[in-house]
């Protein structure tokens, strides 16, 4: 079912942008970066990609193609509009449990009549940590739910929002991470937060999820992604749009 469960793109050390750098990016996005195609290329998904189920492009091209729009977070209510972990295949394991099972590098033991993962071997890609208890990790939405709401999900149907929340069709959407780093990230985009390890992989996955779900980026986010992508391997992204 799932693809791309393990993606590690290079070991390039990307710097986390500071407030002064963010201000410069905003100014650049209003001037020189516009001329370079930040807004012109990003106002709409290219027609040939929009008609296709599967999108494929090098990372830097994919970043330039992300649609730009102001992030509107008014009215956000996670429980009301996105729901909870579901059990779409009726096997008693909800989405969190499915991700835990799929990402474990070792045999999984269960509690609650086989419905809940208890122990396994999870490698969290943001810090390369190894964990053997399911209580030590959380399942993270790589593009946070709050970010998704402000980037277009507020206009979706309820069914589509629930599908995003429980997306098992592309393993880049949901992944196992340490609780501490997940709480550190919260609802931040890559212009404000990056993991300590595997940052190029994180950027690549972020772009893939935005493309998969047709989510927009704000000006500062796009400028940061252009900056980061220029320092990362220009790998080819393959994304199934939904």
C-alpha positions as CSV (number, residue, x, y, z in Angstrom):
1,X,0.0,0.0,0.0
2,X,2.6,2.5,1.1
3,X,5.5,3.8,-0.9
4,X,8.6,5.9,-0.1
5,X,8.6,4.6,3.6
6,X,12.3,5.4,3.9
7,X,13.7,8.4,2.2
8,X,17.1,9.9,3.1
9,X,18.2,12.6,0.7
10,X,21.8,13.5,1.4
11,X,23.4,14.8,4.5
12,X,23.5,18.4,3.5
13,X,23.5,20.7,6.6
14,X,20.8,23.3,6.1
15,X,20.7,26.2,8.5
16,X,17.5,27.0,10.3
17,X,16.5,30.5,9.3
18,X,16.5,33.2,11.9
19,X,14.1,36.1,12.2
20,X,16.3,38.5,10.4
21,X,16.8,36.1,7.5
22,X,13.0,35.6,7.3
23,X,12.5,39.3,7.0
24,X,15.1,39.3,4.1
25,X,13.3,36.4,2.4
26,X,10.0,38.3,2.7
27,X,11.6,41.4,1.0
28,X,13.2,39.2,-1.6
29,X,9.9,37.5,-2.3
30,X,8.4,40.9,-3.0
31,X,11.1,41.9,-5.4
32,X,14.0,40.0,-6.9
33,X,12.6,36.6,-6.2
34,X,9.4,37.5,-8.0
35,X,11.4,38.2,-11.1
36,X,13.1,34.8,-10.7
37,X,9.7,33.1,-10.9
38,X,8.7,32.8,-7.2
39,X,5.2,34.0,-7.9
40,X,4.9,33.7,-11.6
41,X,5.8,30.0,-11.6
42,X,3.8,29.4,-8.4
43,X,0.4,31.0,-9.0
44,X,-0.9,27.7,-10.4
45,X,0.1,24.1,-10.9
46,X,1.3,23.7,-14.5
47,X,-1.5,22.5,-16.7
48,X,0.2,19.3,-17.8
49,X,0.8,18.3,-14.1
50,X,-2.8,19.2,-13.1
51,X,-4.3,16.7,-15.5
52,X,-2.1,13.9,-14.4
53,X,-2.6,11.5,-11.5
54,X,1.1,11.0,-11.0
55,X,3.4,14.1,-10.8
56,X,7.1,13.8,-11.4
57,X,9.7,16.5,-11.5
58,X,13.1,17.4,-10.0
59,X,13.0,18.9,-6.5
60,X,13.9,22.5,-7.6
61,X,11.3,22.4,-10.4
62,X,8.7,21.0,-8.0
63,X,9.4,23.8,-5.5
64,X,9.0,26.5,-8.2
65,X,5.7,25.0,-9.2
66,X,4.1,25.2,-5.8
67,X,1.1,27.6,-5.8
68,X,1.5,30.7,-3.6
69,X,-1.3,32.0,-1.4
70,X,-1.6,33.8,1.9
71,X,-2.0,31.3,4.8
72,X,-5.5,31.7,6.3
73,X,-5.8,29.9,9.7
74,X,-9.1,31.5,10.9
75,X,-11.7,29.0,12.2
76,X,-9.2,26.1,12.7
77,X,-10.5,23.3,14.9
78,X,-8.6,20.1,14.5
79,X,-11.1,17.7,16.1
80,X,-14.1,19.2,14.4
81,X,-12.7,19.4,10.9
82,X,-10.2,16.5,10.7
83,X,-11.5,14.0,13.2
84,X,-9.4,11.3,14.8
85,X,-7.3,8.3,13.8
86,X,-9.5,6.0,11.7
87,X,-9.5,2.3,11.0
88,X,-10.3,2.3,7.3
89,X,-9.7,-1.4,6.7
90,X,-11.5,-2.6,9.8
91,X,-8.7,-4.6,11.2
92,X,-8.9,-2.9,14.6
93,X,-5.6,-1.1,14.1
94,X,-6.2,2.7,13.6
95,X,-4.0,4.9,11.5
96,X,-1.4,5.4,14.2
97,X,-1.0,1.7,14.8
98,X,-0.8,1.0,11.0
99,X,2.1,3.5,10.7
100,X,3.9,2.0,13.8
101,X,3.7,-1.4,12.2
102,X,4.8,-0.3,8.8
103,X,7.8,1.7,10.0
104,X,9.1,-0.8,12.6
105,X,12.5,-2.3,11.6
106,X,11.9,-5.3,13.8
107,X,9.1,-7.6,14.8
108,X,6.2,-5.9,16.5
109,X,4.5,-7.1,19.6
110,X,0.9,-6.1,20.4
111,X,-1.5,-5.5,23.3
112,X,-5.3,-5.1,23.3
113,X,-5.9,-8.3,21.3
114,X,-3.5,-7.3,18.6
115,X,-5.0,-3.9,18.0
116,X,-2.2,-1.8,19.5
117,X,1.6,-2.0,18.8
118,X,3.5,-2.2,22.0
119,X,7.2,-2.9,21.1
120,X,9.2,-2.9,17.9
121,X,12.2,-1.1,16.6
122,X,11.6,2.4,15.3
123,X,14.3,4.7,13.8
124,X,13.1,8.3,13.9
125,X,14.5,10.1,10.9
126,X,14.6,13.6,12.4
127,X,17.3,12.6,14.9
128,X,18.3,9.0,13.8
129,X,17.2,7.8,17.2
130,X,16.3,4.2,17.9
131,X,13.3,3.3,20.0
132,X,11.8,0.0,21.1
133,X,8.7,1.1,22.9
134,X,5.7,2.6,21.1
135,X,5.1,4.9,24.0
136,X,8.4,6.7,23.2
137,X,7.3,7.9,19.8
138,X,4.5,9.8,18.1
139,X,3.0,9.6,14.6
140,X,3.5,13.1,13.0
141,X,1.8,14.8,10.2
142,X,4.8,16.0,8.2
143,X,2.8,18.9,7.0
144,X,1.0,19.8,10.2
145,X,-2.8,19.7,10.3
146,X,-2.9,23.4,11.2
147,X,-0.6,24.2,8.3
148,X,-2.8,22.2,5.9
149,X,-5.9,24.1,7.1
150,X,-4.3,27.4,6.4
151,X,-2.9,26.2,3.0
152,X,-6.2,25.1,1.5
153,X,-7.8,22.4,3.6
154,X,-10.3,24.9,5.0
155,X,-12.0,24.8,1.6
156,X,-12.1,21.0,1.4
157,X,-15.0,18.7,2.1
158,X,-15.0,17.0,5.5
159,X,-14.3,13.7,3.8
160,X,-11.2,15.0,2.1
161,X,-9.9,16.5,5.4
162,X,-10.4,13.2,7.2
163,X,-8.6,11.4,4.3
164,X,-5.6,13.8,4.7
165,X,-5.5,13.2,8.5
166,X,-5.4,9.4,7.9
167,X,-3.3,9.3,4.7
168,X,-1.7,5.9,4.4
169,X,-1.4,6.1,0.6
170,X,1.9,8.0,0.7
171,X,4.2,7.3,3.6
172,X,5.6,10.8,3.5
173,X,2.4,12.2,4.9
174,X,2.7,10.4,8.3
175,X,5.8,9.2,10.0
176,X,7.1,8.1,13.4
177,X,9.1,10.7,15.3
178,X,10.2,11.4,18.9
179,X,7.7,13.2,21.0
180,X,10.2,15.9,22.0
181,X,10.9,16.9,18.4
182,X,7.3,16.6,17.3
183,X,6.4,19.1,20.1
184,X,9.3,21.3,19.1
185,X,8.0,21.5,15.5
186,X,4.3,21.9,16.5
187,X,2.6,23.7,13.5
188,X,5.8,25.3,12.1
189,X,6.7,25.2,8.4
190,X,10.3,24.7,7.1
191,X,10.9,28.5,7.1
192,X,10.7,28.4,10.9
193,X,11.7,24.8,11.9
194,X,13.9,22.0,10.6
195,X,14.9,18.7,12.2
196,X,18.4,18.3,13.5
197,X,19.1,15.4,11.0
198,X,18.2,14.6,7.4
199,X,17.1,18.1,6.5
200,X,17.2,17.6,2.8
201,X,15.0,14.6,3.1
202,X,12.6,16.6,5.2
203,X,12.4,19.4,2.6
204,X,11.8,16.9,-0.2
205,X,9.0,15.2,1.8
206,X,7.4,18.5,2.7
207,X,7.2,19.5,-1.0
208,X,5.9,16.0,-1.9
209,X,3.0,16.2,0.6
210,X,2.1,19.7,-0.5
211,X,1.9,18.5,-4.1
212,X,0.0,15.4,-3.3
213,X,-2.8,17.3,-1.5
214,X,-2.7,20.4,-3.7
215,X,-1.7,22.7,-0.8
216,X,-0.4,26.2,-1.3
217,X,2.6,27.8,0.3
218,X,3.0,31.4,1.5
219,X,5.6,33.7,0.1
220,X,8.1,33.3,2.9
221,X,7.7,29.5,2.9
222,X,8.3,29.3,-0.8
223,X,11.4,31.6,-0.7
224,X,12.8,29.3,2.1
225,X,12.0,26.2,0.1
226,X,13.8,27.6,-3.0
227,X,16.8,28.5,-0.8
228,X,16.9,25.0,0.8
229,X,16.3,23.1,-2.5
230,X,19.3,24.9,-4.1
231,X,21.5,23.3,-1.4
232,X,20.0,19.8,-1.6
233,X,20.4,17.1,-4.2
234,X,18.0,17.8,-7.0
235,X,16.3,14.4,-6.7
236,X,13.3,13.5,-8.8
237,X,10.0,13.6,-6.9
238,X,7.3,11.1,-7.8
239,X,3.9,11.9,-6.2
240,X,0.4,10.5,-6.7
241,X,-2.0,13.4,-6.4
242,X,-5.3,12.9,-4.7
